[in-house]
Amino acid sequence: MCGRYQLTRKSQHKVQTYYNIDSIQSLKSWKREYNIPPRTVAPIITQKNIQRVFHLGFWSMLHPSSKNLNDATKYSTFNARIETVHQKLTFKEALKKRRCIIPAEGFFEWIGPKGRKQPLHINKKNKGFLSMAGLFNLFIPPNTNGQAIYTFTILTTKSSPWMARIHNRMPFILSDQQIELWLSSFSSLSEINQLLSSSPSAEFECYPVDGRILNSGLIDNPKCIEPALNPLFMK
């Protein structure tokens, strides 16, 4: 699964260059950076025709028929399994035509025995961006004069051999060569299915971070990604 990740404001210009962003919509509501949890606002990348846009979305995908954002607390839709994404009403139409990328500098996972879980910060060995594959829906809350909100989910897949030591699931990380195919509205569903059947190719590394800080969903500062001085547990 993917339940916390990192993308900092200082990386914005690098994101623009790395992903060939054509335009940026308002990022004023982007608050979380070092410890981004579900059901908060975070940046995503979408593409219309050939124009790539960097803007904000709400991390928990709502079906268009949802009544309000509180519906996100009723169901766990911040992740979608690639094995069943074609079957779920909330996800299957989005897979055909509403795909996005959630850029990240790293994500977090926990290991160890119950009661002594040790959080790990996981990132690419080359320190490049993690292009997490996502889906989105447009949701129009009541009493907003038709102002649509992007709501998104992160796709997860069976872990790579490296990641399997930590968790049996991981976000589906797109290679640089897969980005255009994933974002393009001209890609066929068969091409997308073939892409999702590929094995994760990124090489990762990890280090322990302070669980007293990261385990709180409220704390969001650079200490969240500092190496732990006294890690509780390591495999």
PEHUJO-V30048 format. One record per backbone hydrogen bond with DSSP energy under -0.5 kcal/mol. CO is the residue of the C=O (numbers start at 1). NH is the residue of the N-H. E is the energy in kcal/mol with one decimal. If there is no record, write none. Layout:
co-><CO	CO>
nh-><NH	NH>
e-><E	E>
//
This chain:
co-><3	4	5	6	6	8	9	11	12	13	14	15	16	17	23	27	29	33	35	36	37	40	42	44	45	46	47	48	48	50	51	52	52	53	53	54	55	57	57	58	58	59	63	67	68	69	70	71	71	75	77	78	80	81	81	84	84	88	88	89	91	92	93	94	98	100	101	101	102	104	106	107	108	109	111	113	117	118	119	120	120	121	122	123	124	128	129	130	130	131	132	133	134	135	137	137	139	139	141	144	146	147	149	150	151	152	153	154	155	156	157	160	162	163	163	168	170	171	172	172	174	175	175	176	178	179	180	184	188	189	190	191	192	193	195	202	203	205	207	208	209	210	210	211	213	215	216	221	222	223	226>
nh-><38	108	36	105	106	11	12	15	16	17	18	19	21	20	54	30	31	7	37	5	40	59	57	55	101	53	49	50	51	52	48	22	23	46	55	25	44	42	59	60	152	39	66	142	71	72	73	74	75	77	61	154	156	84	85	87	88	91	92	93	95	96	97	98	136	134	45	103	132	130	6	122	3	120	118	116	119	111	209	109	122	207	107	205	127	124	131	104	132	174	102	155	100	153	139	151	141	149	144	147	148	141	139	58	137	60	135	80	172	82	170	164	165	166	167	159	157	173	133	174	131	178	179	179	182	183	184	187	192	193	194	195	196	197	198	204	125	123	121	228	211	213	214	215	216	217	219	224	225	226	210>
e-><-0.7	-2.0	-2.9	-3.3	-1.1	-1.6	-2.0	-2.4	-2.3	-1.9	-3.1	-2.4	-2.2	-0.9	-2.3	-1.9	-1.0	-2.5	-0.6	-1.3	-0.5	-2.9	-2.5	-2.3	-2.1	-3.1	-0.5	-0.6	-2.5	-0.6	-2.4	-2.2	-1.8	-2.1	-0.6	-2.1	-3.3	-2.5	-0.6	-1.8	-2.5	-3.8	-2.7	-0.7	-1.8	-1.9	-1.8	-1.3	-0.7	-1.3	-1.7	-2.3	-2.4	-1.1	-1.1	-1.8	-1.2	-0.9	-2.8	-0.6	-2.0	-0.8	-1.2	-3.2	-2.2	-2.8	-2.6	-0.7	-1.8	-3.3	-3.0	-3.2	-0.5	-3.2	-3.6	-2.3	-0.6	-2.0	-2.1	-1.6	-0.6	-1.5	-2.2	-2.3	-1.6	-0.5	-0.7	-1.4	-1.3	-3.0	-2.8	-2.8	-2.8	-2.1	-0.5	-2.6	-0.7	-3.1	-0.7	-1.3	-0.7	-0.6	-3.0	-3.2	-2.4	-1.0	-1.6	-1.9	-2.7	-2.3	-1.9	-2.5	-1.0	-2.3	-2.4	-1.6	-2.8	-0.8	-2.7	-0.6	-0.5	-1.2	-0.8	-0.6	-2.3	-2.4	-2.3	-1.0	-2.1	-2.7	-2.0	-2.1	-2.4	-1.0	-1.6	-0.5	-2.8	-2.4	-3.0	-2.8	-0.6	-1.0	-2.6	-2.1	-1.1	-0.6	-0.5	-2.4	-1.5	-0.9	-0.7>
//
